[in-house]
Amino acid sequence: LGKKKIKQLNFNIEIQPNTLRELIEQCVKSEVKTYNQKRENVQLLPFLSPKEIQEQGETGKIGFGDISNNTLAIETEAIENAIIGFKDGLYVVFVDDEEIKALDQELNLTPESVIAFMRLTFLAGTYW
C-alpha cells in the first residue's frame, strides 16, 4: 500500500446491497450527501478547538476547513462516474479479502464484512 495510510470511512446505506453495482451506488449516495451537507452548513466564523488542532497536527496539516467551491454534487452523475471508473480499472473492490471483479457479482455482506476500495495508480517511465 506504499506510504499512504488507509482511510476508513463509515457509510450509512439505505438498503442492503446484493451486487457490487448496488454497493457502489449506496456508498456514492452516502458520500454525496456528506459532501453536499458540508457545503450547505457553512460556519460564518470558523474556529478550531485545541483538540482539533492536536488531531490535525498529527496528520501534518492544520486548517479551518474553508470550502471555496460551494457547488453541490449531483448524485446521478457521481454514481455514473463511479461505475465508469470501476469499468475502466481506476479502482478495485475487495469484500472480506476477496476481489469483486464484476458489477453484477452477488455479494453476501454481513455486519462484520470489511469492504476495501483501492484506487490504482498507473506509473509511466522511460529507460535511460
C-alpha positions, -999 to +999 in steps of 0.1 A: +000+000+000+030+023-001+035+051+024-001+062+025-023+055+055-055+036+050-085+059+053-115+042+070-150+056+064-184+046+077-211+046+051-248+049+060-266+029+034-303+029+029-308-007+016-288-039+018-268-042-015-269-075-033-244-067-060-213-047-064-232-022-085-257-016-057-229-013-032-211+013-052-244+032-057-252+032-019-216+043-010-217+071-035-251+083-023-238+084+012-207+104+002-226+128-020-250+135+009-220+142+032-203+163+006-234+185+000-241+189+037-206+204+042-214+230+015-248+238+029-238+241+065-210+266+064-199+283+096-196+321+094-167+323+118-147+291+117-125+283+147-106+253+159-106+238+194-073+227+210-084+191+204-090+197+167-056+214+164-040+184+180-058+159+158-050+179+126-014+184+137-009+146+138-019+144+101+006+172+092-019+199+081-039+223+103-066+243+086-101+258+091-117+236+065-128+265+044-146+254+013-141+276-017-162+255-041-199+257-030-212+237-060-233+208-049-227+173-063-253+157-085-260+122-072-268+106-106-236+119-122-215+108-093-229+073-094-223+072-132-187+083-128-180+057-101-194+029-122-173+041-152-142+044-130-147+007-119-152-004-155-121+015-166-100-002-139-093+030-119-101+012-086-107-024-074-131-036-047-124-062-021-151-077+002-137-098+031-103-101+013-119-114-020-117-092-051-150-085-067-144-084-104-179-079-119-205-052-113-233-077-111-215-102-089-236-113-060-224-101-025-230-118+008-225-089+032-227-093+070-224-066+097-188-078+101-179-076+064-148-054+056-151-036+022-120-020+006-119+004-023-084+006-036-075+033-061-049+022-086-021+045-097-006+039-131+031+045-134+049+055-166+086+058-171+113+055-197+146+037-199+177+059-199 
